[in-house]
Amino acid sequence: MRQLLQNAVLISATALLMAACSDDKKTEQAAPPPPKVEVVTVDPKPIPNIIELPGRVQAIRIAEIRARVNGIIQERLYEEGTDVEVGTPLFQIDPREMRANLKAAKAALERAEATALNAAQDVKRYKGLVAKQAISQQEYDTALATLRTAKADVSQAEANVQSAELELEYTTVESPIEGRAGRAQVTEGALVSASEGTLLTTVEKFDPVYVNFAQSSSDLLQIRARLASGALELPEGGRVEVKLILENGHEYPHLGYVNFYAMSIDENTGTVALRAEFPNPDRLLLPGQFVRGRINAGIRPDGVLIPQRAVMVNDQAARVLLVGEDDKVVSREIELGELQGSKWVIREGLKAGEVVIVEGGGSVRSGAAVRTTPYQPEGPPEAPESSMATESSQ
């Protein structure tokens, strides 16, 4: 009987042990696999170094039309807000006083010429008499002096005639440049003054136009340091391209080029002035308009671009998750550059061949094992990475 009880206990223990081993095996088989993440491999390539700066549009030529003679405005000869050519009449100042002055100047010239002619005849006549000693040398010298004075009076009278002709010409106020004529600052009957330079209107040329920018001196020093180190290369031909973003967010259809860069720093703002020229055939750009310029300030020969979704940014730093050895997750701090479309430019922190987690990184921790699959961006294909994008000026 006792032997039977021992055998029953042994059988029960063996059954329990086998059940426990079976449960452990099931638990082991039910363990979840490592999470799957989508990744990209760092692949350096040449990318443009784009600087984005705010700017203001400026007419390439501005003419302030001012009065050059005193008088009363008789008539406005142009329609406000229309295009005018060089020499287009804009205003008519009452010319009657200037005509009278011109007539008086011409009369004075005729009188001076008659006096000079008479003096010349006297000298001719005295020359023969002094040779015969019929008159004294002093009388002859006096006749010569009178002739010289008469000739000077003729020159003075001729100058007065030219001045009077100019003043008469100035009574018709013409445009010195082609462009868009602005609003009239005076009306018919207004008294205008040459000494005060009364403003009548302005004419501005809108095609092409200038856009003025201001770049911080720290950015300038940084660009020069990158050029010196070879981390940045100048564009081919030395021409710096600029694209504009209008206030409505649309891209201006015409490309511009930087044509002026100041060699001094503004003491008040700590910025350097630069200017670009843009064609403006459709008059989309108007003087005073606010725009943002995307300036192609060289090429990064070994630039690194990763999807924006791969970067975690907070107030302290920007970080990415990498897949390291044994498929373990590693967190790393990086230095961000500009945002090009949906990708960040990485200045420091990543090297060629490293694997960056784009999707699925939010559910894993540093040191955890993961499974990788290539990242497949959603939506339409992105624009080429060589296209111009943004970098905000600090």
C-alpha positions as CSV (number, residue, x, y, z in Angstrom):
1,M,0.0,0.0,0.0
2,R,2.8,2.4,0.9
3,Q,4.6,1.6,-2.3
4,L,1.4,2.4,-4.3
5,L,1.2,5.8,-2.6
6,Q,4.8,6.6,-3.4
7,N,4.3,5.7,-7.0
8,A,1.2,7.9,-7.2
9,V,3.1,10.9,-5.7
10,L,6.0,10.4,-8.2
11,I,3.6,10.3,-11.1
12,S,1.9,13.5,-10.0
13,A,5.2,15.3,-9.6
14,T,6.3,14.2,-13.0
15,A,3.1,15.4,-14.5
16,L,3.4,18.8,-12.8
17,L,7.0,19.1,-14.0
18,M,6.0,18.3,-17.6
19,A,3.2,20.8,-17.4
20,A,5.5,23.6,-16.1
21,C,8.0,22.9,-18.9
22,S,5.2,23.0,-21.5
23,D,4.1,26.4,-20.1
24,D,7.6,27.8,-20.3
25,K,7.9,26.7,-23.9
26,K,4.6,28.4,-24.8
27,T,5.7,31.6,-23.1
28,E,8.9,31.5,-25.0
29,Q,7.1,30.9,-28.3
30,A,4.7,33.8,-27.5
31,A,7.4,36.5,-27.0
32,P,6.8,39.4,-29.5
33,P,9.4,40.1,-32.2
34,P,11.4,43.4,-32.2
35,P,9.4,46.3,-33.5
36,K,9.7,47.2,-37.2
37,V,11.0,50.7,-38.1
38,E,11.4,52.5,-41.4
39,V,14.9,53.8,-42.0
40,V,17.1,55.8,-44.5
41,T,20.8,55.5,-45.0
42,V,22.9,58.7,-44.9
43,D,24.2,59.4,-48.4
44,P,26.1,62.7,-48.7
45,K,25.7,64.6,-52.0
46,P,26.2,68.2,-53.3
47,I,23.3,70.4,-52.2
48,P,22.8,74.2,-52.4
49,N,23.4,76.4,-49.4
50,I,20.2,78.5,-49.3
51,I,19.9,81.6,-47.2
52,E,16.4,83.1,-46.7
53,L,16.3,86.9,-46.0
54,P,13.5,89.4,-45.9
55,G,13.6,92.1,-48.5
56,R,11.9,95.1,-50.0
57,V,11.3,95.9,-53.7
58,Q,12.8,99.1,-55.1
59,A,12.3,100.7,-58.5
60,I,15.5,100.5,-60.5
61,R,15.2,104.2,-61.4
62,I,13.2,106.9,-59.7
63,A,12.9,110.5,-61.0
64,E,11.4,113.2,-58.8
65,I,9.9,115.7,-61.3
66,R,10.5,119.2,-59.8
67,A,9.9,122.8,-61.1
68,R,12.9,124.4,-62.6
69,V,11.3,127.8,-63.2
70,N,8.9,130.0,-61.2
71,G,5.4,130.2,-62.5
72,I,1.8,129.0,-62.4
73,I,0.8,125.5,-63.5
74,Q,-1.4,125.9,-66.6
75,E,-2.2,122.3,-67.3
76,R,-1.4,118.7,-66.4
77,L,-0.5,116.9,-69.6
78,Y,-0.4,113.3,-68.6
79,E,-2.8,110.8,-67.0
80,E,-1.8,109.7,-63.5
81,G,-0.7,106.1,-63.2
82,T,0.2,105.6,-66.9
83,D,3.4,104.7,-68.6
84,V,5.4,107.5,-70.1
85,E,8.5,107.7,-72.3
86,V,11.6,109.8,-72.1
87,G,10.5,113.4,-73.1
88,T,6.8,112.9,-72.5
89,P,5.3,116.3,-71.5
90,L,3.9,116.1,-67.9
91,F,3.0,119.7,-66.9
92,Q,2.7,123.1,-68.6
93,I,3.8,126.2,-66.7
94,D,2.6,129.5,-67.9
95,P,5.2,130.5,-70.5
96,R,4.3,134.1,-71.2
97,E,6.8,135.7,-68.8
98,M,9.6,133.5,-70.1
99,R,8.7,134.4,-73.7
100,A,8.9,138.1,-72.8
101,N,12.3,137.6,-71.1
102,L,13.6,135.8,-74.2
103,K,12.4,138.6,-76.4
104,A,14.2,141.1,-74.2
105,A,17.4,139.0,-74.2
106,K,17.4,138.8,-77.9
107,A,16.9,142.6,-78.2
108,A,19.8,143.1,-75.9
109,L,21.9,140.8,-78.0
110,E,21.1,142.7,-81.1
111,R,22.0,146.0,-79.4
112,A,25.3,144.5,-78.2
113,E,26.1,143.2,-81.7
114,A,25.4,146.6,-83.2
115,T,27.7,148.3,-80.7
116,A,30.4,145.7,-81.4
117,L,30.1,146.2,-85.1
118,N,30.5,150.0,-84.7
119,A,33.5,149.5,-82.4
120,A,35.1,147.3,-85.0
121,Q,34.6,149.9,-87.7
122,D,36.2,152.5,-85.5
123,V,39.3,150.4,-84.9
124,K,39.6,149.7,-88.6
125,R,39.4,153.4,-89.3
126,Y,41.7,154.5,-86.5
127,K,44.3,152.0,-87.5
128,G,45.0,153.8,-90.8
129,L,44.9,157.2,-89.1
130,V,47.4,156.3,-86.4
131,A,49.8,155.1,-89.0
132,K,49.7,158.6,-90.6
133,Q,49.9,160.1,-87.1
134,A,46.5,161.8,-87.7
135,I,45.4,160.6,-84.3
136,S,47.3,159.7,-81.1
137,Q,48.2,156.2,-80.1
138,Q,46.1,156.6,-77.0
139,E,42.9,157.2,-79.0
140,Y,43.7,154.1,-81.0
141,D,44.2,152.1,-77.8
142,T,40.9,153.4,-76.5
143,A,39.1,152.2,-79.6
144,L,40.6,148.7,-79.2
145,A,39.4,148.6,-75.6
146,T,35.9,149.7,-76.6
147,L,35.8,146.9,-79.2
148,R,36.9,144.3,-76.6
149,T,34.2,145.5,-74.2
150,A,31.6,145.4,-77.0
151,K,32.6,141.8,-77.9
152,A,32.3,140.8,-74.2
153,D,28.8,142.4,-74.1
154,V,27.8,140.3,-77.1
155,S,29.0,137.1,-75.3
156,Q,27.0,138.1,-72.2
157,A,23.9,138.9,-74.3
158,E,24.2,135.5,-76.1
159,A,24.4,133.7,-72.7
160,N,21.3,135.6,-71.5
161,V,19.5,134.5,-74.6
162,Q,20.5,130.9,-74.0
163,S,19.3,131.2,-70.4
164,A,16.0,132.7,-71.4
165,E,15.5,129.9,-74.0
166,L,16.2,127.3,-71.3
167,E,13.7,128.9,-69.0
168,L,11.1,128.9,-71.7
169,E,11.9,125.3,-72.4
170,Y,11.5,124.4,-68.7
171,T,7.9,125.7,-68.7
172,T,7.1,122.4,-70.4
173,V,8.0,119.8,-67.8
174,E,9.0,116.5,-69.4
175,S,9.9,113.1,-68.1
176,P,13.6,112.4,-68.0
177,I,13.1,108.6,-67.9
178,E,10.6,106.0,-69.1
179,G,8.4,104.5,-66.4
180,R,5.1,104.8,-64.6
181,A,4.1,108.3,-63.8
182,G,2.7,108.8,-60.3
183,R,0.1,111.0,-58.7
184,A,0.3,114.7,-59.4
185,Q,1.4,116.7,-56.4
186,V,0.1,120.0,-57.8
187,T,-3.0,121.1,-59.6
188,E,-3.7,123.8,-62.3
189,G,-3.3,127.3,-60.8
190,A,-0.6,126.2,-58.3
191,L,2.4,128.5,-57.9
192,V,5.7,126.5,-58.2
193,S,9.1,127.7,-57.3
194,A,12.5,126.8,-58.9
195,S,14.4,127.9,-55.7
196,E,12.3,125.6,-53.5
197,G,12.2,122.8,-56.1
198,T,8.5,122.2,-55.9
199,L,7.7,118.5,-56.4
200,L,5.3,118.0,-59.2
201,T,5.2,114.1,-59.5
202,T,7.5,111.1,-59.6
203,V,8.3,108.6,-62.4
204,E,9.5,105.1,-61.5
205,K,10.9,102.4,-63.7
206,F,9.6,99.0,-62.7
207,D,11.2,96.7,-65.2
208,P,13.7,95.5,-64.0
209,V,13.5,96.1,-60.2
210,Y,15.9,95.9,-57.3
211,V,15.2,93.9,-54.1
212,N,17.2,95.1,-51.1
213,F,18.3,92.6,-48.4
214,A,20.2,92.8,-45.1
215,Q,22.4,89.9,-44.0
216,S,23.7,89.6,-40.4
217,S,27.4,90.0,-40.0
218,S,27.6,86.6,-38.1
219,D,26.1,84.8,-41.1
220,L,28.6,86.5,-43.3
221,L,31.5,85.4,-41.2
222,Q,30.1,81.9,-41.1
223,I,29.9,81.7,-44.8
224,R,33.4,83.0,-45.3
225,A,34.7,80.4,-42.8
226,R,33.0,77.6,-44.7
227,L,34.4,78.8,-48.0
228,A,37.9,78.9,-46.5
229,S,37.5,75.4,-45.1
230,G,36.1,73.9,-48.4
231,A,32.8,73.0,-46.7
232,L,31.2,75.5,-49.1
233,E,31.9,76.1,-52.8
234,L,31.0,79.2,-54.8
235,P,28.4,78.8,-57.6
236,E,29.8,78.4,-61.1
237,G,30.5,81.7,-62.9
238,G,30.3,83.6,-59.6
239,R,26.7,84.7,-60.2
240,V,24.6,84.3,-57.1
241,E,21.0,83.2,-57.9
242,V,18.0,84.5,-55.9
243,K,14.4,83.3,-55.9
244,L,11.6,85.3,-54.4
245,I,8.6,84.2,-52.3
246,L,5.7,86.7,-52.5
247,E,3.5,87.7,-49.6
248,N,0.9,85.2,-50.6
249,G,3.4,82.3,-50.4
250,H,3.7,81.9,-54.1
251,E,7.1,81.7,-55.8
252,Y,8.0,84.6,-58.2
253,P,8.4,83.1,-61.7
254,H,11.6,85.0,-62.6
255,L,15.1,84.3,-61.3
256,G,17.2,87.2,-60.1
257,Y,20.9,87.7,-59.4
258,V,22.8,89.5,-56.7
259,N,24.4,92.6,-58.3
260,F,25.6,94.5,-55.2
261,Y,27.2,93.6,-51.9
262,A,28.3,96.3,-49.4
263,M,31.8,96.0,-48.0
264,S,30.8,97.6,-44.6
265,I,28.6,96.7,-41.7
266,D,25.8,98.9,-40.5
267,E,26.7,100.0,-36.9
268,N,23.1,100.3,-35.9
269,T,21.8,96.9,-37.1
270,G,24.9,94.8,-37.5
271,T,23.9,93.8,-41.0
272,V,25.5,93.9,-44.4
273,A,23.4,95.3,-47.3
274,L,23.0,93.4,-50.5
275,R,20.8,93.8,-53.6
276,A,19.5,91.6,-56.3
277,E,18.0,92.6,-59.7
278,F,14.9,90.9,-61.1
279,P,13.1,91.2,-64.4
280,N,9.5,92.4,-63.9
281,P,7.7,92.2,-67.2
282,D,4.3,91.6,-65.7
283,R,4.6,94.3,-62.9
284,L,4.1,91.7,-60.2
285,L,6.7,93.4,-58.1
286,L,5.9,96.9,-56.8
287,P,8.2,99.4,-55.0
288,G,7.9,98.9,-51.2
289,Q,6.5,95.4,-51.5
290,F,7.7,92.9,-48.9
291,V,9.2,89.6,-50.2
292,R,11.5,86.8,-49.0
293,G,14.6,86.0,-51.0
294,R,16.1,82.6,-51.2
295,I,19.7,83.2,-52.0
296,N,21.9,80.4,-53.4
297,A,25.0,81.1,-51.4
298,G,27.2,78.3,-52.7
299,I,27.2,74.5,-52.8
300,R,27.9,72.0,-50.0
301,P,29.8,69.3,-51.7
302,D,29.1,66.7,-49.0
303,G,25.7,67.8,-47.8
304,V,23.5,65.5,-45.7
305,L,19.7,65.5,-46.1
306,I,17.3,63.4,-44.0
307,P,13.4,63.5,-43.9
308,Q,12.0,66.0,-41.5
309,R,10.0,63.3,-39.7
310,A,13.2,61.7,-38.6
311,V,14.3,64.7,-36.5
312,M,13.1,65.4,-32.9
313,V,13.5,69.0,-32.0
314,N,13.1,70.7,-28.6
315,D,14.2,73.9,-26.9
316,Q,17.7,72.4,-26.1
317,A,18.7,70.5,-29.2
318,A,17.8,68.4,-32.2
319,R,18.1,64.6,-32.0
320,V,17.7,61.5,-34.3
321,L,17.5,57.8,-33.6
322,L,20.1,55.6,-35.3
323,V,20.2,51.8,-35.8
324,G,23.6,50.8,-34.5
325,E,25.4,47.5,-34.0
326,D,23.2,44.4,-33.4
327,D,20.2,46.4,-34.7
328,K,20.2,48.3,-31.4
329,V,18.7,51.9,-31.2
330,V,21.1,54.8,-30.4
331,S,20.1,58.4,-29.8
332,R,22.3,61.2,-31.1
333,E,22.3,65.0,-31.0
334,I,22.7,66.8,-34.3
335,E,23.1,70.3,-35.7
336,L,20.4,71.4,-38.1
337,G,20.8,73.6,-41.1
338,E,18.0,74.8,-43.4
339,L,14.8,73.0,-44.3
340,Q,14.7,72.0,-47.9
341,G,11.2,71.0,-48.8
342,S,10.4,68.1,-46.4
343,K,14.0,67.4,-45.5
344,W,16.5,68.9,-43.1
345,V,20.0,69.7,-44.0
346,I,22.3,68.3,-41.3
347,R,25.4,70.3,-40.6
348,E,27.0,68.1,-37.9
349,G,26.3,64.8,-36.3
350,L,25.8,62.3,-39.1
351,K,28.2,60.4,-41.3
352,A,27.9,58.5,-44.6
353,G,26.4,55.0,-44.2
354,E,24.7,55.5,-40.9
355,V,21.1,54.3,-40.6
356,V,18.5,56.8,-39.4
357,I,15.0,55.9,-38.1
358,V,12.3,57.9,-39.8
359,E,9.1,56.0,-38.9
360,G,8.4,53.9,-35.8
361,G,11.0,55.5,-33.6
362,G,8.4,56.8,-31.2
363,S,7.7,53.3,-29.7
364,V,11.3,52.3,-29.1
365,R,13.9,53.3,-26.6
366,S,17.6,53.7,-26.8
367,G,19.3,50.3,-26.6
368,A,16.2,48.4,-27.8
369,A,16.5,46.0,-30.8
370,V,14.5,46.7,-33.9
371,R,13.8,45.4,-37.4
372,T,14.5,47.7,-40.3
373,T,12.7,48.3,-43.6
374,P,13.4,51.1,-46.1
375,Y,11.5,54.3,-45.6
376,Q,8.7,54.9,-48.2
377,P,7.6,58.6,-48.2
378,E,3.9,59.1,-48.8
379,G,2.4,61.4,-51.4
380,P,3.7,62.6,-54.8
381,P,7.5,62.5,-55.6
382,E,9.5,65.3,-54.1
383,A,11.2,68.0,-56.1
384,P,14.9,67.4,-56.8
385,E,17.1,68.2,-53.9
386,S,19.1,70.6,-55.9
387,S,16.1,73.0,-56.0
388,M,16.3,76.1,-53.9
389,A,14.9,76.0,-50.4
390,T,15.0,78.0,-47.2
391,E,17.3,79.0,-44.4
392,S,16.2,81.7,-42.0
393,S,18.8,84.4,-41.3
394,Q,19.7,84.5,-37.6
